[in-house]
Each structure stands twice: as C-alpha cells, then as structure tokens.
Amino acid sequence: MLRIYNTLTGKKEPFEPLVPKTARMYVCGVTVYDYCHIGHARSALVFDVIRRYLEHSGYCVAFVKNFTDVDDKIIKRANEQGVSCDQITAKFIQAYHDDMGRLGVRPASIEPKATEHMADIIELTGRLITKGLAYQVDGDVYFDVAQYPEYGRLSKRRLEDLQAGARVDVDERKRHPMDFALWKSAKPGEPAWPSPWGQGRPGWHIECSAMSIRHLGEMFDIHGGGMDLIFPHHENEIAQSCGATGKEFARYWIHNGFVQINKEKMSKSLGNFFTIREIFEKSEWSEEVTGEILRYFLLSTHYHGPLDFSDQALSEAKNTLNGLYDLLVTRLAEPEQNSTADRELDGAIEKCKLAFQTAMDDDFNTPGALAAFQGLKTDINKMLSQGLSTEARQIARQAFRTIGNVFGLFQLDRWQFNPTSRIATSEKVPVLESLSVGVGESATVLKSERFSDTEIETRIAERIEAKRRKDFKRADEIRAELHSFGIIIEDKPDGTSRWKR
C-alpha cells in the first residue's frame, strides 16, 4: 500500500483518496516573471513522477498546476521593460512550457491562470467576509487570523509566537500583524479588476484556494509544492479555504526539499543560480546534459530532502545512464540464438518490479526505485554471459521501458556513447557516413566530405562567438547543421572545440 509523508500530520500515512482509485492533486506552479531555475525543475519533476506513479498504480489522476500571472514581481518586471503584464506573463509561460518539454515533464491536466478566475476569487473573498473571517479597510480586504483558531497547524507555529516575531512597521490598519491580504486596492499603473470593494487585484494566497476549489472541489486528495511554500502560502491557503467551506480542504500535503549548489544555498548573490535553460545551453554542460540525464540526477535523492547540484553529481548521473543505455540499446539489441538463460528472465523482471513498487510505495522513494534498475541490469548482464535469445532480449528491453516510463527514463531508441569523454547525449546524431534528405525534390546523398576542413573551422569559430554572445539558438543551429552532415563537435573545458567526421 502506498504511504505518503503528510506535512500536516508529520508522519507517513496510507494513501486513501476520497474517491477510490481517483487521485485529485493540486500543485502550486510558478509566478511567471522570469525563467525557471533548477529548484523549479526539481519541484516540477517530483510531482510529474508522483502523478505518473499514481497512474501506473491504476489511479485516475486529475492534476491541476496553476500559473500565478498577477503579482508584484510581474508588475515590477513589466514596468522595468516598459511592456504590459500580459506580455511578460505570455513570454514566461511559453518559456516554462519549453523548459518543461526539454525536461520531459508532462503538462498538468489543467493549468489555470489567476487572471482567468477573478469571479471565483471575488466570490471566495466575499464568503470569508460574510462569515466574519475577513474585513475591509480602505478597499483592501484582509483575512483575520485571530478568528481561525487552528492557524499554524501546517507549519507548527503558534500565533502568539508569530505575533511576537512580527516586524515593528506592520500595517496599523490590520487587526493582527499576521493578517494577510485577500484583495488589494488598485494603485496607479497596476492592473485592476472591479469588485464589491472597489477596483483592485487579488492577494497571492486566495488565488490558489479559488483555483483549486474551482477545479477539484472543496475537498481533494493532495496539495503539493516546495518546502518554502509551507509558510505562509500553504498555511494561509488552509485558513481561508477551511474557513470559507467548513471542510478539510486537502488531505495530504506533500513538499519537496530545497536545491543547494555545491552544498551552498542557491542564490543569485552568490553567483550559483542556474536556470534550466542555462543547464542545457551553458558551454560546459550543453554537450553533456540531456533531459533524461537531468531527470535521473534529480530523482537520485529523495524528494523530501535537500538536493546538492554539482558537476560531479551530474557526471555520476551521466555515467550511470551510459551504462544502462549501453545495455539497453546496444547489448540487448544484438541478435542471439542461444537461449540458455531465457527461463531466468521473467523472475528477474518480477524482482525488479517488486523492488520498484516497494520503494515507490514508501513515500515515493525514487533512489530505492532507481536501485531496482541497477539490480535488473546486474541480473541481465549475468544472463547475457550465459545466452539470451533475441526474443528474450526484446522482452528485457520492453521491461526497462515500461517500468522506466514512470520516471520518464529509458524511452530513447538511440544513445550516443563517447568512451573517451564518458559523455552521453540523446540527440539524433548521424552515425553513418552519409544520410539521405529530400526538400521538395528527390533525395540527395550528403556526405561529411561536402565541407572542407577550413569551412568546418570557420563554422566552429562562428559557433564559439555565438556562445560568447549568449546567442545559444544560433550556436545550436550551427551545431545541428554540421551534425546533419556527419560532423560531430566536442566542446573542451577551455572553451575551444574539436571536431571529427
């Protein structure tokens, strides 16, 4: 039986959804004013895998992940760039989808935006006022935390302690220093919507309550996000949602841990802050990191604990996948007549499935589940030394893909392995001397000899210059062009590149 660590209770609990074999899950998404960083990648991947495992286990999953598209940071960025908030949010929603696509994260069932739910937000705020849990001051509406006795039960904080620790310069209009805004009155130059309390915009916390209730109901199964959201965001969500409905809201609260960079907290001020696209495109990583490598790395640590992002950790993930893919797409793809060990294969696969399920049922223990693949690899290598038939090899390959699909791993048909640099890439690099292409006419055979050495060097110099300008799109185009003619580029740590036909 699946057991989940519930932040609300502080212990692992059996997962018992409100509707049998149906899981309704809401995860707080990103505020769309900038590119996603590695912390966002971890959170997105954690809940992508949780969703995949629930589906793998036979659940029908309704997965809602929102976009916060009205916020102080968005307004600030729009004003800095002299554009509208809609332009900022549209740009970074698309960037989010691009980044998640490269990481292999599936879109949620529903991806609502706060600006599309103003009626729901206003209605929920009105309910809280009617119940005496919120009050209006000069066009602003605040939640009255003193009227909700259970405030602090998620974060395990007492209201008295929070009041004592509150800053001296709190808004004197508030009844309690910890009262939080449900609705903010309009200010010049900011987007605003009509409401019973005047023109304004919603507070951050009420947005998620309104969207989750709208799409999943007043009670649902799982609410998730990063640990940084436990207080005040999720604490406030519980107070306003339970206060408005009189129901429990979410039953299981799941929070993923923080990301550290070389054992230091990730911070722009420390210069160790990496966006997802930087990891894929920075010169020291771009030739080495693929979506599956990053997924494997992010899943190698239990979601609840801290994750240390480092070059060494990425290298270890790379090398591990190299070994697994070498087995999957090379050794198991070879034809074989000898079937001496065929009878042992079913048992090895079942052992792997059981170990995988046991680990995942224990609060989504992904490191333990990854160990199951290593166990299957060891068993199959022994069988290969004895002899596995072609049919058995196909069964083994399919087992890797079926179980691995839960993690978004082992889904590629090809995997380039460089035994010198120990670098792997999932790109579709031509491995033959020539390939055929056709563009509105009969196919033409193109060979690597079409380019002279001088022409290749010229293009590589152009690519290095593009990367220096951070024009990664152009750099990728040049690399892809050369690859299409069977010319492989290998970037060196000192910023130069070497090539071979």
C-alpha positions as CSV (number, residue, x, y, z in Angstrom):
1,M,0.0,0.0,0.0
2,L,1.2,3.5,-0.9
3,R,2.2,5.5,2.2
4,I,2.8,9.3,1.9
5,Y,4.6,11.6,4.3
6,N,1.9,14.2,5.2
7,T,3.4,17.6,6.3
8,L,0.1,18.3,8.0
9,T,0.4,15.4,10.5
10,G,4.2,15.0,10.4
11,K,4.1,11.3,9.6
12,K,3.7,8.7,6.8
13,E,0.1,7.8,6.2
14,P,-1.6,5.2,4.0
15,F,-3.0,7.0,0.9
16,E,-6.7,6.7,1.0
17,P,-8.3,9.0,-1.6
18,L,-11.8,10.5,-1.2
19,V,-12.9,8.5,-4.3
20,P,-11.4,5.0,-4.7
21,K,-8.8,4.8,-7.5
22,T,-9.2,8.5,-8.2
23,A,-6.5,11.0,-7.1
24,R,-7.1,14.7,-7.3
25,M,-3.9,16.8,-6.9
26,Y,-3.2,20.5,-6.9
27,V,0.4,21.8,-7.1
28,C,1.4,25.4,-6.8
29,G,3.0,26.5,-10.0
30,V,5.4,29.3,-10.9
31,T,5.0,33.1,-10.8
32,V,5.7,33.9,-14.5
33,Y,8.1,36.8,-14.5
34,D,11.4,35.1,-15.2
35,Y,12.9,31.9,-16.5
36,C,12.6,28.7,-14.3
37,H,15.6,27.7,-12.2
38,I,16.8,24.2,-11.1
39,G,14.6,24.5,-8.0
40,H,11.6,24.8,-10.2
41,A,12.8,21.8,-12.2
42,R,13.0,19.7,-9.1
43,S,9.5,20.6,-7.9
44,A,8.0,20.0,-11.4
45,L,9.8,16.7,-11.8
46,V,8.8,15.4,-8.3
47,F,5.1,15.9,-8.9
48,D,5.4,14.7,-12.5
49,V,6.7,11.4,-11.2
50,I,4.1,11.3,-8.4
51,R,1.4,11.8,-11.0
52,R,3.0,9.1,-13.3
53,Y,3.3,6.6,-10.4
54,L,-0.3,7.1,-9.4
55,E,-1.4,6.5,-12.9
56,H,0.9,3.5,-13.1
57,S,-0.7,2.1,-10.0
58,G,-4.2,2.3,-11.6
59,Y,-5.4,5.7,-10.3
60,C,-7.3,8.2,-12.5
61,V,-5.4,11.4,-11.8
62,A,-6.8,14.9,-12.0
63,F,-3.7,17.1,-11.8
64,V,-4.0,20.8,-11.6
65,K,-1.0,23.1,-11.6
66,N,-1.5,26.9,-11.8
67,F,0.3,29.9,-13.2
68,T,0.4,33.0,-10.9
69,D,0.1,35.7,-13.6
70,V,-0.7,38.7,-11.4
71,D,1.8,39.6,-8.8
72,D,4.1,42.4,-7.5
73,K,7.1,40.9,-9.3
74,I,5.3,40.7,-12.6
75,I,4.2,44.3,-12.3
76,K,7.8,45.4,-11.4
77,R,9.3,43.5,-14.4
78,A,6.7,44.9,-16.8
79,N,7.4,48.4,-15.6
80,E,11.2,47.9,-15.9
81,Q,10.8,46.7,-19.5
82,G,8.1,49.2,-20.5
83,V,5.6,46.5,-21.6
84,S,2.3,45.2,-20.3
85,C,2.0,42.5,-17.7
86,D,0.3,40.3,-20.3
87,Q,3.4,40.4,-22.5
88,I,5.6,39.4,-19.6
89,T,3.4,36.5,-18.5
90,A,2.8,35.2,-22.0
91,K,6.6,35.2,-22.6
92,F,7.4,33.3,-19.5
93,I,4.5,30.8,-19.7
94,Q,5.8,29.8,-23.1
95,A,9.4,29.6,-21.7
96,Y,8.1,27.4,-18.9
97,H,6.5,25.0,-21.3
98,D,9.7,25.0,-23.4
99,D,11.8,24.2,-20.4
100,M,9.5,21.5,-19.1
101,G,9.3,20.0,-22.5
102,R,13.1,19.6,-22.6
103,L,13.0,18.1,-19.1
104,G,10.2,15.6,-20.2
105,V,7.7,17.0,-17.7
106,R,4.1,16.3,-18.9
107,P,1.6,19.2,-18.8
108,A,-0.9,19.1,-16.0
109,S,-4.5,18.0,-16.7
110,I,-5.5,21.7,-16.1
111,E,-3.1,24.7,-16.0
112,P,-5.3,27.6,-14.8
113,K,-4.2,31.2,-14.6
114,A,-5.2,33.5,-11.7
115,T,-6.4,36.2,-14.1
116,E,-9.0,33.8,-15.5
117,H,-10.5,33.2,-12.1
118,M,-11.4,36.6,-10.8
119,A,-15.0,35.7,-10.3
120,D,-14.0,32.7,-8.2
121,I,-11.5,34.8,-6.2
122,I,-14.1,37.6,-5.5
123,E,-16.8,35.0,-4.5
124,L,-14.5,33.3,-2.1
125,T,-13.3,36.5,-0.5
126,G,-17.0,37.6,-0.1
127,R,-17.8,34.3,1.7
128,L,-15.0,35.0,4.2
129,I,-16.3,38.5,4.9
130,T,-19.8,37.1,5.4
131,K,-18.5,34.5,7.9
132,G,-16.7,37.2,9.9
133,L,-13.2,35.8,8.9
134,A,-12.2,38.8,6.8
135,Y,-12.6,42.5,7.0
136,Q,-12.4,45.5,4.6
137,V,-10.1,48.5,5.1
138,D,-9.9,51.3,2.5
139,G,-10.6,49.0,-0.4
140,D,-8.3,46.3,0.9
141,V,-9.6,43.0,2.3
142,Y,-7.7,41.1,5.0
143,F,-8.1,37.6,6.5
144,D,-8.5,37.8,10.3
145,V,-6.2,35.1,11.5
146,A,-7.4,35.5,15.1
147,Q,-10.8,34.3,14.0
148,Y,-9.3,31.0,12.8
149,P,-8.1,29.1,15.9
150,E,-6.2,26.4,14.0
151,Y,-3.9,28.9,12.3
152,G,-0.4,27.5,12.3
153,R,-1.2,23.8,12.3
154,L,0.6,23.1,9.0
155,S,3.8,24.9,9.8
156,K,3.6,24.0,13.5
157,R,3.8,27.7,14.5
158,R,1.8,29.4,17.3
159,L,0.0,32.6,16.5
160,E,1.4,34.1,19.8
161,D,5.0,33.4,18.6
162,L,4.3,34.8,15.2
163,Q,2.9,38.0,16.7
164,A,6.0,38.4,18.9
165,G,8.3,38.0,15.9
166,A,6.4,40.3,13.7
167,R,8.1,43.4,12.4
168,V,7.5,46.7,14.2
169,D,6.5,48.5,11.0
170,V,3.4,46.4,10.3
171,D,0.3,47.9,8.7
172,E,-1.5,49.6,11.5
173,R,-4.8,49.1,9.7
174,K,-4.5,45.3,10.4
175,R,-6.2,43.8,13.4
176,H,-3.3,41.4,13.8
177,P,0.2,41.6,12.4
178,M,-0.2,38.3,10.6
179,D,-3.4,39.2,8.9
180,F,-2.9,38.7,5.1
181,A,-4.4,40.4,2.1
182,L,-7.2,38.7,0.2
183,W,-7.8,41.7,-2.1
184,K,-5.6,44.8,-2.7
185,S,-7.0,48.1,-3.7
186,A,-5.9,49.5,-7.1
187,K,-2.7,51.6,-7.4
188,P,-1.7,53.8,-10.3
189,G,0.0,51.8,-13.2
190,E,-1.1,48.4,-11.9
191,P,-3.7,46.0,-13.5
192,A,-7.0,46.1,-11.7
193,W,-10.4,44.4,-11.8
194,P,-13.8,45.5,-10.4
195,S,-15.0,44.1,-7.1
196,P,-17.6,44.9,-4.4
197,W,-14.7,46.6,-2.5
198,G,-13.6,48.7,-5.5
199,Q,-11.0,48.3,-8.3
200,G,-8.1,46.1,-7.3
201,R,-6.4,42.7,-7.6
202,P,-6.2,39.6,-5.5
203,G,-3.6,38.6,-2.9
204,W,-1.4,35.7,-3.7
205,H,-2.8,33.1,-1.3
206,I,-6.5,33.5,-2.3
207,E,-5.7,32.8,-5.9
208,C,-4.6,29.1,-5.2
209,S,-7.6,28.5,-3.0
210,A,-10.0,29.7,-5.6
211,M,-8.4,27.8,-8.5
212,S,-8.1,24.5,-6.6
213,I,-11.7,24.6,-5.3
214,R,-12.9,25.6,-8.8
215,H,-11.3,22.6,-10.5
216,L,-11.0,20.0,-7.8
217,G,-13.8,20.8,-5.3
218,E,-13.9,22.0,-1.7
219,M,-12.1,18.8,-0.7
220,F,-9.4,17.0,-2.6
221,D,-6.6,14.5,-2.0
222,I,-3.1,16.0,-2.5
223,H,-1.7,19.5,-2.3
224,G,1.9,20.0,-3.2
225,G,4.8,22.4,-3.6
226,G,8.2,23.3,-2.4
227,M,9.0,23.5,1.3
228,D,9.4,27.3,1.0
229,L,5.6,27.4,0.5
230,I,4.6,25.8,3.8
231,F,4.6,29.2,5.5
232,P,3.0,31.5,4.8
233,H,1.4,30.4,1.5
234,H,0.0,27.0,2.3
235,E,-0.7,27.9,5.9
236,N,-2.8,30.8,4.6
237,E,-4.5,28.6,2.0
238,I,-5.7,26.2,4.7
239,A,-7.0,29.0,6.9
240,Q,-9.0,30.7,4.2
241,S,-10.2,27.5,2.4
242,C,-11.3,25.7,5.6
243,G,-12.7,28.9,7.0
244,A,-14.8,29.5,3.9
245,T,-16.1,26.0,3.4
246,G,-16.0,24.4,6.8
247,K,-14.3,21.4,5.3
248,E,-10.8,20.0,5.5
249,F,-9.6,21.2,2.0
250,A,-6.6,19.0,1.1
251,R,-6.0,15.7,3.0
252,Y,-2.3,15.1,2.2
253,W,0.3,17.9,2.0
254,I,3.5,17.0,0.1
255,H,6.5,19.3,0.0
256,N,9.8,18.8,-1.9
257,G,13.2,19.9,-0.4
258,F,15.5,22.7,-1.4
259,V,18.2,22.6,-4.0
260,Q,21.8,23.5,-3.0
261,I,24.7,24.3,-5.3
262,N,27.9,22.6,-4.3
263,K,26.5,22.4,-0.7
264,E,25.6,26.1,-0.6
265,K,22.1,27.6,-0.8
266,M,21.2,28.6,-4.4
267,S,21.4,32.3,-4.6
268,K,21.8,34.9,-7.3
269,S,24.0,37.0,-5.0
270,L,26.4,34.0,-4.6
271,G,26.6,33.6,-8.4
272,N,25.4,29.9,-8.2
273,F,22.0,30.4,-9.6
274,F,21.2,28.4,-12.7
275,T,18.1,28.4,-14.9
276,I,17.0,25.2,-16.6
277,R,17.9,26.6,-20.0
278,E,21.4,27.5,-18.8
279,I,22.0,24.0,-17.7
280,F,21.1,22.8,-21.2
281,E,22.9,25.5,-23.0
282,K,26.0,26.6,-21.0
283,S,29.1,25.6,-22.8
284,E,30.4,23.4,-20.0
285,W,27.2,21.4,-19.9
286,S,25.4,21.7,-23.2
287,E,27.3,18.8,-24.8
288,E,26.8,16.7,-21.8
289,V,23.3,17.2,-20.2
290,T,20.1,15.8,-21.8
291,G,16.6,15.7,-20.4
292,E,17.0,12.1,-19.2
293,I,20.3,12.8,-17.5
294,L,18.8,15.7,-15.6
295,R,15.8,13.7,-14.7
296,Y,18.0,10.8,-13.4
297,F,20.1,13.3,-11.3
298,L,17.0,15.0,-9.8
299,L,15.4,11.6,-8.9
300,S,18.6,10.3,-7.3
301,T,17.8,12.0,-4.0
302,H,14.5,11.5,-2.0
303,Y,12.2,14.4,-2.8
304,H,11.7,15.3,0.8
305,G,15.4,16.0,1.5
306,P,17.8,18.6,0.2
307,L,19.4,18.1,-3.2
308,D,23.0,19.2,-3.9
309,F,23.5,20.3,-7.5
310,S,27.1,19.9,-8.7
311,D,29.2,19.0,-11.7
312,Q,30.2,15.8,-10.0
313,A,26.6,14.8,-9.4
314,L,25.7,15.4,-13.0
315,S,28.7,13.4,-14.1
316,E,27.7,10.5,-11.9
317,A,24.1,10.5,-13.4
318,K,25.6,10.7,-16.9
319,N,27.9,7.7,-16.3
320,T,25.1,5.6,-14.7
321,L,22.8,6.3,-17.7
322,N,25.6,5.5,-20.1
323,G,25.9,2.0,-18.5
324,L,22.2,1.4,-18.5
325,Y,21.7,2.6,-22.1
326,D,24.7,0.7,-23.3
327,L,22.9,-2.4,-22.1
328,L,19.5,-1.3,-23.4
329,V,20.2,-0.1,-26.9
330,T,23.5,-1.9,-27.7
331,R,23.9,-5.3,-26.0
332,L,20.2,-6.2,-25.8
333,A,19.7,-5.1,-29.4
334,E,22.2,-7.7,-30.7
335,P,20.6,-10.9,-32.2
336,E,21.3,-14.1,-30.4
337,Q,20.3,-17.7,-30.9
338,N,21.5,-19.1,-27.6
339,S,18.6,-19.2,-25.0
340,T,20.4,-20.8,-22.1
341,A,19.3,-18.1,-19.6
342,D,15.8,-17.3,-21.0
343,R,14.0,-19.2,-18.2
344,E,15.6,-16.9,-15.6
345,L,14.4,-13.6,-17.2
346,D,10.8,-13.5,-16.0
347,G,11.9,-13.9,-12.4
348,A,14.5,-11.1,-12.7
349,I,11.9,-8.7,-14.2
350,E,9.4,-9.6,-11.5
351,K,12.0,-9.0,-8.8
352,C,12.7,-5.6,-10.4
353,K,9.0,-4.7,-10.5
354,L,8.5,-5.7,-6.9
355,A,11.6,-3.7,-5.7
356,F,10.5,-0.7,-7.7
357,Q,7.0,-0.8,-6.3
358,T,8.1,-1.4,-2.7
359,A,10.4,1.7,-2.9
360,M,7.8,3.9,-4.6
361,D,5.1,2.8,-2.2
362,D,7.3,4.0,0.6
363,D,6.7,7.8,0.2
364,F,7.9,7.8,-3.4
365,N,11.4,6.7,-2.6
366,T,13.0,7.3,-6.0
367,P,16.6,6.4,-5.0
368,G,15.4,3.0,-3.9
369,A,13.4,2.6,-7.1
370,L,16.4,3.6,-9.3
371,A,18.4,0.8,-7.4
372,A,15.9,-1.7,-8.8
373,F,17.0,-0.8,-12.3
374,Q,20.6,-1.4,-11.3
375,G,19.6,-4.8,-9.9
376,L,17.9,-5.7,-13.2
377,K,20.9,-4.6,-15.1
378,T,23.2,-6.9,-13.0
379,D,20.9,-9.8,-13.4
380,I,20.6,-9.4,-17.2
381,N,24.4,-9.0,-17.6
382,K,24.8,-12.4,-16.0
383,M,22.2,-13.9,-18.3
384,L,23.9,-12.4,-21.4
385,S,27.1,-14.1,-20.4
386,Q,25.1,-17.4,-20.5
387,G,23.0,-16.6,-23.5
388,L,19.7,-14.8,-24.1
389,S,17.6,-15.3,-27.2
390,T,16.6,-12.4,-29.4
391,E,13.0,-12.7,-28.2
392,A,14.1,-12.6,-24.6
393,R,16.3,-9.6,-25.2
394,Q,13.3,-7.8,-26.6
395,I,11.3,-8.7,-23.5
396,A,14.1,-7.3,-21.3
397,R,14.2,-4.1,-23.3
398,Q,10.5,-3.6,-23.0
399,A,10.6,-4.2,-19.3
400,F,13.1,-1.3,-18.9
401,R,10.9,1.0,-20.9
402,T,7.7,0.1,-19.2
403,I,8.9,0.5,-15.7
404,G,11.2,3.4,-16.6
405,N,8.2,5.3,-18.1
406,V,7.2,6.2,-14.6
407,F,10.4,8.1,-14.3
408,G,10.5,9.3,-17.9
409,L,13.6,7.2,-18.4
410,F,14.8,4.6,-21.0
411,Q,12.4,5.9,-23.6
412,L,15.1,6.7,-26.3
413,D,15.9,4.3,-29.2
414,R,19.4,5.7,-29.6
415,W,22.0,6.9,-27.2
416,Q,25.4,8.2,-28.4
417,F,28.2,7.0,-26.1
418,N,31.6,8.5,-26.2
419,P,34.0,6.2,-24.4
420,T,36.7,8.8,-24.3
421,S,34.9,11.7,-22.6
422,R,32.3,9.4,-20.9
423,I,29.7,11.8,-22.2
424,A,26.3,10.8,-23.5
425,T,23.7,12.6,-25.5
426,S,20.2,11.7,-26.7
427,E,20.4,13.8,-29.8
428,K,19.7,12.2,-33.1
429,V,23.3,12.3,-34.4
430,P,24.0,10.6,-37.7
431,V,26.2,7.5,-37.2
432,L,26.6,6.7,-40.8
433,E,29.0,8.3,-43.2
434,S,26.1,9.7,-45.2
435,L,22.3,10.1,-45.0
436,S,19.6,11.0,-47.4
437,V,17.4,14.1,-47.2
438,G,14.8,15.5,-49.6
439,V,13.4,19.0,-49.7
440,G,10.7,19.2,-52.3
441,E,12.7,17.1,-54.7
442,S,14.3,13.7,-55.0
443,A,16.6,12.8,-52.1
444,T,20.2,13.8,-52.3
445,V,23.1,12.0,-50.6
446,L,25.0,14.3,-48.4
447,K,28.4,13.4,-47.1
448,S,30.7,14.9,-44.5
449,E,33.2,15.5,-47.2
450,R,31.0,18.2,-48.6
451,F,32.6,20.6,-46.1
452,S,36.4,21.3,-46.3
453,D,38.4,21.4,-43.1
454,T,38.6,25.2,-43.5
455,E,34.9,25.6,-43.8
456,I,34.3,23.5,-40.8
457,E,36.8,25.5,-38.7
458,T,35.1,28.7,-39.9
459,R,31.6,27.5,-38.8
460,I,33.0,26.3,-35.4
461,A,34.6,29.7,-34.9
462,E,31.2,31.3,-35.6
463,R,29.6,29.0,-33.1
464,I,32.1,29.8,-30.4
465,E,31.5,33.5,-31.0
466,A,27.7,33.0,-30.8
467,K,28.0,31.2,-27.5
468,R,30.2,34.0,-26.2
469,R,27.4,36.4,-27.1
470,K,24.9,34.0,-25.3
471,D,23.2,33.5,-28.7
472,F,22.6,29.8,-27.9
473,K,20.0,29.5,-30.6
474,R,22.5,30.3,-33.3
475,A,25.1,28.1,-31.7
476,D,22.7,25.2,-31.7
477,E,21.8,25.8,-35.4
478,I,25.4,25.6,-36.4
479,R,26.0,22.5,-34.4
480,A,22.9,20.9,-35.9
481,E,23.9,21.8,-39.4
482,L,27.3,20.2,-39.0
483,H,25.8,17.1,-37.3
484,S,23.4,16.7,-40.2
485,F,26.5,16.2,-42.4
486,G,28.0,13.7,-40.0
487,I,30.4,16.2,-38.4
488,I,30.5,15.8,-34.6
489,I,31.6,18.7,-32.4
490,E,33.1,18.1,-28.9
491,D,33.5,21.2,-26.7
492,K,36.5,21.3,-24.4
493,P,36.6,22.8,-20.9
494,D,38.8,25.7,-22.0
495,G,36.0,27.0,-24.3
496,T,37.5,25.7,-27.6
497,S,36.0,22.9,-29.6
498,R,37.3,19.9,-31.5
499,W,35.5,18.0,-34.3
500,K,35.6,14.8,-36.2
501,R,33.8,13.5,-39.3
